[in-house]
Amino acid sequence: MRSDHHRRTRADERIDEIDISPTKLLADIEALKAERDAAQAQAAEYLQALQRERAEFQNFRRRTTEERDREAGLAGDLLLFKVLTLADDFDRAIESRPTSAETASWVEGVAAIDRKLRQLLESEGLQPIEVRPGLAFDPRQHEALVSVPGSEQPEGSIVAELQRGYRIRDRILRPARVAIAARPDDGQPAAAEPGPRVN
């Protein structure tokens, strides 16, 4: 009869080949820890790259939205600026309206259309710029076309509105064109000062 010592299988031989010494096990543990640390570092690097890409995409989306809104706003402003020429025509028509009884209904019709146009402009955020005689000239809101001597207004103050100006929300769409008071001793408009002669 054979002893158990001689009946070793291939599995038994493999078991014997496995090194289970503490030194070998510690080395294996250190190698696995190093692999884990490397995998975690790479995962962290991938996460940072993904977060950067996401932030860049969000910035890109925000910029394109802002650009689209700005372009839409500019297109709307351009259309409103063109509509202002109609408002100017209504201003002129109302200023030079006939006063006869026969044209009273026609004048009232023009005034009603003008009111509707003003309401439309206001609904789009347009407000007329304040202009009245004696108001101080503000170059951010007003454009001086002429200076008027002898107006009895303080120098540099507004004498008259020549063309209505408008603001849209927080900015000027078109400045109000005005005449301003010149110095009492100044007999000529400020813009008409003589320059050097050219022969």
Buried (B, 14 or more C-beta within 10 A) or exposed (E): EEEEEEEEEEEEEEEEEEEEEEEEEEEEEEEEEEEEEEEEEEEEEEEEEEEEEEEEEEEEEEEEEEEEEEEEEEEEBEEBEEBBEEBEEBBEBEEEBEEEEEEEEEBEEBBEEBEEBBEEBEEBBBEBBBBEBEBEBBEEBBBBEBBBBEBEBEBBBBBBBBBBBBBBEEEBBBBBBBBBBBEEEBEEBBEEEEEEEEE
